[in-house]
Amino acid sequence: MAFNHKSAIGNRKSEMDLVLLSHGGGGRRTQQLIRDLILEHLGNPILDRLDDGACLDVPERDLVFTTDSYVVSPIFFPGGDIGKLAVCGTINDLAMQGAAPRYLSLALILEEGMALTDLERVIQSVARMVRETGVMVVTGDTKVVERGKGNGVFINTAGIGIRYPGVDTHVANARSGDAVILTGTMGDHGVAVMSRREGLNLETDVVSDVAPLWGMIEPLLREIPGIHSLRDPTRGGVAAALGDMATAAKVGIRIHERALPIRPGVQGACKLLGLDVLNVANEGKALVICAQAQADRALRILRAHPLGRKAAVIGTVTAETAGMVLLETAFGGERIVEVPLGEDLPRIC
């Protein structure tokens, strides 16, 4: 049964159609929201206990723990929504540490006046991703802020995963001579969110790439134990992620403009908005650094997965220009790839 709320009369919404401050007050309305909406879609034996914490049976010792918050605006965008983004983003943070995702927390900060139908749509999206990936939402929280002090909903998540034995994909592990692989096209997420926010009429429909990456990363780690580094280029895009890797490993990274996979619609939107596509956020891509001798094998494995069909070697790690990323342009020149000072596109994730 979906969340039981009365229909509004005409175009006006009754109190029963909206999030109210009392939904965050810990009383009967909070209990109803949790029971009839959250548990209806996300219930499982651990979450159903409704304790203030989750007791987990995790016999393995090599755990990975991550947390993140999501404030994307708008909360619904081409290819996804804040619920899907929260689950995938947390799973991907675990995957970049070589960890199979197991458990998630889900904390909702709701704005008074949000339509309960929109909230249910977000929760249904979370539920779809949970079913698809096999992770469990085992604990959470709900708070409500006054009207005008939120964006409908903000989400905070935490995730626990089990790291593959012997895997260490720390960004400082990049070595001179390594290949740099990007698992797909750049900038799809940032452009999709911005196009909806600004009402851009793009000639080519661009949808967010938001997706859970563990299904693509797991066979890579299983077949190539020597993967050196993984990083998902979210806020700050490929430029920020490569900059972090170069700085941490004290190496240089040289990438090739002609090798960068970019959809024409994304390229056009970035030109229209005056954005460098290297700085635009992604939510379903990974940067993989591995030994040059393993690059072809890594590409075959990645391209065998639907999310990795556009995977490409985009550059190499060098011993020169430590801490710096250089781009070889399509015209034969080169430029420094600067790590952005802030977000060109705020409220993307």
SELODO-975334 format. One line per 2 residues: number of its first residue (from 1); their letters; for each residue y, z, x of C-alpha. Coordinates in nm, 2 decimals. Layout:
! SELODO-975334
NUM	a	Y Z X ~ ...
This chain:
! SELODO-975334
1	ma	0.00 0.00 0.00 ~ 0.35 -0.09 0.13
3	fn	0.63 0.16 0.13 ~ 0.70 0.25 -0.23
5	hk	1.06 0.21 -0.32 ~ 1.24 0.11 -0.64
7	sa	1.39 -0.24 -0.69 ~ 1.77 -0.26 -0.68
9	ig	1.96 -0.36 -0.99 ~ 2.13 -0.70 -0.93
11	nr	2.26 -0.73 -0.57 ~ 2.32 -0.35 -0.53
13	ks	2.08 -0.14 -0.35 ~ 1.99 0.20 -0.48
15	em	1.94 0.51 -0.26 ~ 1.57 0.45 -0.27
17	dl	1.61 0.11 -0.10 ~ 1.80 0.25 0.20
19	vl	1.76 0.48 0.50 ~ 1.94 0.80 0.42
21	ls	2.04 1.09 0.65 ~ 1.78 1.30 0.48
23	hg	1.51 1.07 0.61 ~ 1.58 1.22 0.95
25	gg	1.61 1.58 0.83 ~ 1.25 1.69 0.86
27	gr	1.20 1.75 0.49 ~ 1.02 1.58 0.21
29	rt	1.20 1.24 0.26 ~ 1.10 1.25 0.63
31	qq	0.74 1.32 0.53 ~ 0.75 1.04 0.28
33	li	0.89 0.79 0.53 ~ 0.62 0.88 0.78
35	rd	0.34 0.89 0.53 ~ 0.42 0.59 0.32
37	li	0.56 0.36 0.59 ~ 0.47 0.46 0.94
39	le	0.11 0.58 0.89 ~ 0.05 0.31 0.63
41	hl	0.09 0.04 0.90 ~ 0.01 0.23 1.23
43	gn	-0.22 0.51 1.13 ~ -0.51 0.60 1.35
45	pi	-0.71 0.93 1.41 ~ -0.47 1.05 1.68
47	ld	-0.14 0.96 1.51 ~ -0.27 1.08 1.17
49	rl	-0.28 1.44 1.29 ~ 0.10 1.44 1.30
51	dd	0.12 1.69 1.58 ~ 0.43 1.71 1.80
53	ga	0.22 1.55 2.08 ~ -0.10 1.35 2.13
55	cl	-0.41 1.49 2.29 ~ -0.56 1.20 2.48
57	dv	-0.91 1.16 2.63 ~ -0.84 0.97 2.96
59	pe	-1.12 1.03 3.21 ~ -0.98 0.78 3.46
61	rd	-0.74 0.93 3.71 ~ -0.51 0.64 3.82
63	lv	-0.26 0.65 3.53 ~ 0.06 0.45 3.50
65	ft	0.34 0.59 3.28 ~ 0.65 0.41 3.17
67	td	0.93 0.45 2.92 ~ 1.20 0.21 2.78
69	sy	1.46 0.19 2.50 ~ 1.55 -0.12 2.29
71	vv	1.89 -0.18 2.14 ~ 1.88 -0.56 2.08
73	sp	2.13 -0.71 1.85 ~ 2.05 -0.87 1.61
75	if	1.72 -0.69 1.55 ~ 1.56 -1.01 1.41
77	fp	1.59 -1.32 1.62 ~ 1.40 -1.65 1.66
79	gg	1.05 -1.57 1.78 ~ 1.06 -1.20 1.74
81	di	1.23 -0.88 1.64 ~ 1.30 -0.53 1.79
83	gk	0.95 -0.40 1.69 ~ 0.76 -0.68 1.87
85	la	1.00 -0.65 2.16 ~ 0.94 -0.27 2.20
87	vc	0.56 -0.30 2.21 ~ 0.56 -0.61 2.44
89	gt	0.82 -0.47 2.67 ~ 0.63 -0.15 2.73
91	in	0.30 -0.33 2.77 ~ 0.45 -0.56 3.02
93	dl	0.60 -0.28 3.22 ~ 0.25 -0.14 3.25
95	am	0.10 -0.48 3.33 ~ 0.35 -0.53 3.62
97	qg	0.19 -0.22 3.77 ~ -0.15 -0.36 3.73
99	aa	-0.24 -0.13 3.44 ~ -0.43 -0.20 3.12
101	pr	-0.22 -0.06 2.83 ~ -0.38 0.22 2.63
103	yl	-0.13 0.44 2.44 ~ 0.23 0.41 2.32
105	sl	0.48 0.65 2.17 ~ 0.73 0.51 1.91
107	al	1.06 0.69 1.85 ~ 1.29 0.54 1.59
109	il	1.67 0.61 1.57 ~ 1.77 0.47 1.23
111	ee	2.11 0.41 1.09 ~ 2.20 0.55 0.75
113	gm	2.21 0.26 0.51 ~ 1.95 0.04 0.68
115	al	1.74 -0.14 0.42 ~ 1.39 0.00 0.40
117	td	1.26 -0.35 0.36 ~ 1.40 -0.43 0.70
119	le	1.25 -0.12 0.85 ~ 0.91 -0.20 0.70
121	rv	0.94 -0.55 0.85 ~ 1.00 -0.39 1.20
123	iq	0.70 -0.16 1.15 ~ 0.48 -0.44 1.04
125	sv	0.57 -0.63 1.35 ~ 0.48 -0.33 1.56
127	ar	0.15 -0.31 1.38 ~ 0.07 -0.68 1.44
129	mv	0.12 -0.63 1.81 ~ -0.09 -0.31 1.82
131	re	-0.38 -0.49 1.65 ~ -0.34 -0.79 1.88
133	tg	-0.34 -0.59 2.21 ~ -0.56 -0.30 2.12
135	vm	-0.31 -0.04 2.22 ~ -0.27 0.27 2.00
137	vv	0.06 0.43 1.89 ~ -0.03 0.80 1.92
139	tg	0.29 0.99 1.88 ~ 0.66 0.93 1.78
141	dt	0.97 1.06 1.63 ~ 1.23 0.96 1.37
143	kv	1.60 1.04 1.37 ~ 1.88 0.91 1.15
145	ve	2.25 0.87 1.26 ~ 2.55 0.82 1.03
147	rg	2.64 0.48 0.89 ~ 2.83 0.28 1.15
149	kg	2.69 0.47 1.45 ~ 2.39 0.26 1.50
151	ng	2.26 -0.10 1.47 ~ 2.01 -0.05 1.20
153	vf	1.75 0.07 1.44 ~ 1.71 0.16 1.80
155	in	1.36 0.21 1.94 ~ 1.24 0.42 2.24
157	ta	0.88 0.38 2.36 ~ 0.67 0.53 2.63
159	gi	0.34 0.38 2.75 ~ 0.03 0.50 2.93
161	gi	-0.20 0.26 3.11 ~ -0.50 0.26 3.34
163	ry	-0.44 0.09 3.67 ~ -0.70 -0.16 3.81
165	pg	-0.89 -0.01 4.10 ~ -0.74 -0.09 4.43
167	vd	-0.43 -0.27 4.29 ~ -0.08 -0.21 4.42
169	th	0.17 -0.46 4.29 ~ 0.48 -0.27 4.41
171	va	0.79 -0.50 4.47 ~ 0.81 -0.39 4.83
173	na	0.47 -0.55 4.91 ~ 0.61 -0.91 4.95
175	rs	0.53 -1.06 5.29 ~ 0.67 -1.34 5.49
177	gd	0.49 -1.67 5.40 ~ 0.40 -1.56 5.05
179	av	0.43 -1.79 4.75 ~ 0.66 -1.70 4.47
181	il	0.53 -1.80 4.12 ~ 0.70 -1.79 3.79
183	tg	0.46 -1.79 3.49 ~ 0.68 -2.00 3.26
185	tm	1.01 -2.13 3.15 ~ 1.33 -1.92 3.22
187	gd	1.59 -1.79 2.98 ~ 1.42 -1.84 2.64
189	hg	1.46 -1.49 2.52 ~ 1.83 -1.44 2.61
191	va	1.93 -1.78 2.47 ~ 1.73 -1.72 2.14
193	vm	1.90 -1.38 2.08 ~ 2.25 -1.51 2.17
195	sr	2.21 -1.82 1.96 ~ 2.13 -1.61 1.65
197	re	2.41 -1.36 1.74 ~ 2.68 -1.63 1.79
199	gl	2.55 -1.87 1.52 ~ 2.50 -2.15 1.78
201	nl	2.37 -2.48 1.64 ~ 2.14 -2.59 1.93
203	et	2.00 -2.94 1.92 ~ 1.67 -2.80 2.03
205	dv	1.53 -2.49 1.86 ~ 1.49 -2.22 2.12
207	vs	1.27 -1.92 2.03 ~ 1.22 -1.60 2.23
209	dv	0.93 -1.58 2.47 ~ 0.86 -1.22 2.38
211	ap	0.49 -1.17 2.43 ~ 0.24 -0.91 2.58
213	lw	0.14 -1.02 2.93 ~ -0.16 -0.81 3.01
215	gm	-0.40 -1.08 2.87 ~ -0.27 -1.32 3.13
217	ie	-0.22 -1.08 3.42 ~ -0.57 -0.91 3.39
219	pl	-0.77 -1.21 3.50 ~ -0.53 -1.28 3.78
221	lr	-0.59 -0.93 3.92 ~ -0.96 -0.95 3.86
223	ei	-1.00 -1.28 4.04 ~ -0.74 -1.24 4.32
225	pg	-0.74 -0.88 4.44 ~ -0.47 -0.95 4.69
227	ih	-0.18 -1.01 4.45 ~ 0.11 -0.85 4.64
229	sl	0.39 -0.80 4.39 ~ 0.45 -0.84 4.01
231	rd	0.78 -0.81 3.83 ~ 0.89 -0.92 3.48
233	pt	1.24 -1.07 3.49 ~ 1.40 -0.91 3.19
235	rg	1.76 -0.79 3.20 ~ 1.94 -0.97 3.48
237	gv	1.68 -1.25 3.47 ~ 1.50 -1.41 3.77
239	aa	1.80 -1.35 3.99 ~ 1.79 -0.97 3.95
241	al	1.41 -0.95 3.98 ~ 1.39 -1.15 4.30
243	gd	1.69 -0.96 4.44 ~ 1.50 -0.63 4.38
245	ma	1.19 -0.77 4.55 ~ 1.38 -0.91 4.85
247	ta	1.57 -0.58 4.90 ~ 1.27 -0.35 4.86
249	ak	1.04 -0.56 5.09 ~ 1.32 -0.63 5.34
251	vg	1.24 -1.00 5.33 ~ 1.43 -1.32 5.23
253	ir	1.32 -1.53 4.94 ~ 1.40 -1.91 4.91
255	ih	1.36 -2.08 4.58 ~ 1.39 -2.45 4.48
257	er	1.60 -2.56 4.19 ~ 1.38 -2.87 4.12
259	al	1.08 -2.64 4.08 ~ 1.24 -2.40 3.82
261	pi	1.08 -2.45 3.48 ~ 1.36 -2.46 3.22
263	rp	1.35 -2.59 2.86 ~ 1.62 -2.85 2.79
265	gv	1.76 -2.65 2.50 ~ 1.80 -2.34 2.72
267	qg	1.96 -2.55 2.99 ~ 2.21 -2.70 2.74
269	ac	2.29 -2.36 2.59 ~ 2.36 -2.21 2.93
271	kl	2.60 -2.49 3.01 ~ 2.77 -2.44 2.68
273	lg	2.81 -2.07 2.73 ~ 2.89 -2.09 3.10
275	ld	2.58 -1.89 3.20 ~ 2.36 -1.92 3.51
277	vl	2.00 -1.95 3.37 ~ 1.88 -1.74 3.66
279	nv	2.06 -1.45 3.51 ~ 1.93 -1.48 3.16
281	an	1.67 -1.24 3.03 ~ 1.30 -1.32 2.97
283	eg	1.05 -1.11 2.78 ~ 0.73 -1.30 2.82
285	ka	0.73 -1.41 3.18 ~ 0.63 -1.26 3.52
287	lv	0.71 -1.33 3.88 ~ 0.39 -1.32 4.09
289	ic	0.40 -1.30 4.47 ~ 0.08 -1.37 4.65
291	aq	-0.05 -1.51 4.98 ~ 0.02 -1.88 5.01
293	aq	-0.35 -1.95 5.05 ~ -0.41 -1.80 4.70
295	ad	-0.13 -1.98 4.53 ~ -0.33 -2.28 4.39
297	ra	-0.60 -2.05 4.26 ~ -0.34 -1.82 4.10
299	lr	-0.18 -2.12 3.93 ~ -0.52 -2.23 3.79
301	il	-0.58 -1.88 3.65 ~ -0.24 -1.85 3.50
303	ra	-0.24 -2.20 3.34 ~ -0.57 -2.13 3.18
305	hp	-0.39 -1.88 2.96 ~ -0.15 -1.99 2.68
307	lg	0.13 -1.79 2.82 ~ 0.10 -1.94 3.16
309	rk	0.07 -2.31 3.10 ~ 0.41 -2.38 3.25
311	aa	0.35 -2.16 3.56 ~ 0.49 -2.30 3.88
313	vi	0.54 -2.21 4.24 ~ 0.92 -2.18 4.27
315	gt	0.97 -2.06 4.62 ~ 0.85 -1.88 4.93
317	vt	0.91 -1.54 5.10 ~ 1.07 -1.57 5.45
319	ae	1.13 -1.34 5.74 ~ 1.49 -1.46 5.76
321	ta	1.79 -1.35 5.56 ~ 1.64 -1.01 5.47
323	gm	1.74 -0.88 5.13 ~ 1.88 -1.22 5.03
325	vl	1.77 -1.48 4.78 ~ 1.87 -1.84 4.85
327	le	1.85 -2.14 4.61 ~ 1.79 -2.49 4.75
329	ta	1.99 -2.71 4.50 ~ 1.87 -3.03 4.36
331	fg	2.13 -3.21 4.57 ~ 2.00 -3.07 4.90
333	ge	2.24 -2.79 4.95 ~ 2.19 -2.42 4.92
335	ri	2.36 -2.12 4.77 ~ 2.31 -1.75 4.76
337	ve	2.16 -1.62 4.44 ~ 2.37 -1.32 4.36
339	vp	2.23 -1.02 4.17 ~ 2.45 -1.00 3.86
341	lg	2.69 -0.70 3.85 ~ 2.60 -0.63 3.49
343	ed	2.47 -0.81 3.18 ~ 2.61 -1.16 3.11
345	lp	2.45 -1.12 2.77 ~ 2.46 -0.75 2.65
347	ri	2.22 -0.60 2.39 ~ 1.95 -0.85 2.47
349	c	1.67 -0.60 2.52
